Amino acid sequence: MVDRLCQGSATVTELAVPLSMGLPAVLKHLSVLEAAGIVTSEKSGRVRTYRMTADALKLAEGWLAERKALLGQPRIKPDRHRNGESLEVKEA
């Protein structure tokens, strides 16, 4: 869906055609994308059209950058904490 919307706006039906999922599932995915600010929608009569927001890819890039920064960092892993012993830092 995101790949298709990067090419331009599309109706729910247009987005559903190449996918092996029903319209309710497509609408659920689109509502999650809209709640996250990745897409916007506009309704004209019975037709709802979706488009990518201007900053959609920036949001995803920021999220990925945060996760990438975490890679390779030591993480705290509980070892025998139930016995009252201290936690050690282990390399991931």
Secondary structure, 3 states (H helix, E strand, C coil): CHHHHHCCCEEHHHHHCCCCCCHHHHHHHHHHHHHCCCEEEEEECCEEEEEECCCHHHHHHHHHHHHHHHCCCCEEECCCHHHCCCCEEECC
